[in-house]
Amino acid sequence: MGEPDYPETQPDGQEKIPEGYFSEELTAETEDTAHQTIKIESMTAMVLRMDVSDKIKLAIVGNKEARGLLIKESNKVVVKNVLENPRVTDEEIVFYAGNKNLSGEVAR
């Protein structure tokens, strides 16, 4: 048996997430809305099964749909990483800040 493929640590202390760690369904940005409802239901099930460390990693590299699910998490570290995702747009931040159902941490 070989060694498990653990994520490497970056100089800033964050883990480098290996290519393919998450399915492309969770990380690729797409404009295809034809199967979006099925995709989100499937994604919701995947996210519910994840532990907190995987949710944090997904928050860093996840696509818009994954970010939309993770921003609702009660764990502030997950939410913080969603907002620091390099692909999060200004429109998403405005939407998150205006959503009364989300934690007050998001608005700050």
C-alpha positions as CSV (number, residue, x, y, z in Angstrom):
1,M,0.0,0.0,0.0
2,G,1.2,3.5,-0.8
3,E,1.1,6.6,1.3
4,P,-2.2,8.5,1.3
5,D,-2.3,11.6,-0.8
6,Y,-2.4,14.3,1.8
7,P,-2.7,17.9,0.8
8,E,0.5,19.9,0.9
9,T,0.8,23.0,3.1
10,Q,1.4,26.4,1.3
11,P,3.8,29.0,2.7
12,D,0.7,31.0,4.0
13,G,-0.3,28.0,6.1
14,Q,-3.2,27.0,3.9
15,E,-3.3,23.5,2.4
16,K,-2.6,23.1,-1.3
17,I,-5.6,21.1,-2.6
18,P,-4.5,18.5,-5.1
19,E,-6.0,18.5,-8.6
20,G,-9.0,16.2,-8.7
21,Y,-9.5,16.2,-4.9
22,F,-13.2,17.3,-5.6
23,S,-15.3,16.2,-8.5
24,E,-15.4,18.7,-11.4
25,E,-19.1,19.0,-10.6
26,L,-18.2,20.9,-7.5
27,T,-15.4,23.1,-8.9
28,A,-16.0,23.9,-12.6
29,E,-17.9,27.1,-13.3
30,T,-20.6,26.5,-15.9
31,E,-23.4,28.4,-17.5
32,D,-25.4,25.3,-18.3
33,T,-28.7,25.7,-16.5
34,A,-30.5,22.8,-18.1
35,H,-29.6,20.3,-15.4
36,Q,-29.0,22.8,-12.6
37,T,-31.8,21.6,-10.2
38,I,-30.6,18.0,-10.3
39,K,-27.0,19.2,-10.0
40,I,-27.7,21.3,-6.9
41,E,-29.7,18.5,-5.2
42,S,-26.8,16.1,-5.9
43,M,-24.3,18.7,-4.6
44,T,-26.3,19.3,-1.5
45,A,-26.1,15.6,-0.7
46,M,-22.4,15.6,-1.3
47,V,-21.8,18.7,0.9
48,L,-24.0,17.2,3.7
49,R,-21.7,14.1,3.8
50,M,-18.5,16.2,4.0
51,D,-16.6,16.8,7.2
52,V,-15.7,20.4,8.1
53,S,-12.1,20.2,6.7
54,D,-13.5,19.1,3.3
55,K,-16.1,21.9,3.4
56,I,-13.3,24.4,4.1
57,K,-11.3,23.1,1.2
58,L,-14.3,23.2,-1.1
59,A,-15.1,26.7,0.0
60,I,-11.6,27.7,-1.3
61,V,-12.0,26.0,-4.8
62,G,-15.7,25.5,-5.2
63,N,-17.8,26.8,-8.1
64,K,-20.7,29.2,-7.7
65,E,-23.2,26.5,-6.8
66,A,-20.9,25.0,-4.1
67,R,-20.2,28.5,-2.7
68,G,-24.0,29.1,-2.6
69,L,-24.4,26.0,-0.4
70,L,-21.4,26.6,1.8
71,I,-22.2,30.3,2.6
72,K,-25.2,29.0,4.6
73,E,-23.0,26.9,6.9
74,S,-23.0,27.7,10.6
75,N,-19.2,27.2,10.8
76,K,-17.7,30.7,10.4
77,V,-14.4,29.3,9.0
78,V,-16.3,27.8,6.1
79,V,-18.1,31.0,5.4
80,K,-14.9,33.1,5.7
81,N,-13.2,30.8,3.1
82,V,-16.2,31.1,0.7
83,L,-15.8,34.9,0.8
84,E,-12.1,34.6,0.2
85,N,-12.5,32.2,-2.8
86,P,-10.7,33.9,-5.7
87,R,-13.6,33.2,-8.0
88,V,-16.3,34.8,-5.9
89,T,-17.8,37.8,-7.7
90,D,-18.9,41.2,-6.5
91,E,-22.5,40.2,-7.4
92,E,-22.3,37.1,-5.2
93,I,-21.0,39.2,-2.2
94,V,-23.8,41.7,-2.7
95,F,-26.3,38.9,-2.8
96,Y,-24.9,37.2,0.3
97,A,-24.8,40.5,2.2
98,G,-28.4,41.3,1.4
99,N,-29.7,37.8,2.3
100,K,-31.3,38.1,5.8
101,N,-31.1,34.3,6.3
102,L,-27.3,34.3,6.3
103,S,-25.1,34.8,9.3
104,G,-24.3,38.4,10.3
105,E,-20.7,37.5,9.7
106,V,-21.4,37.5,6.0
107,A,-22.5,41.1,6.0
108,R,-19.3,42.2,7.8
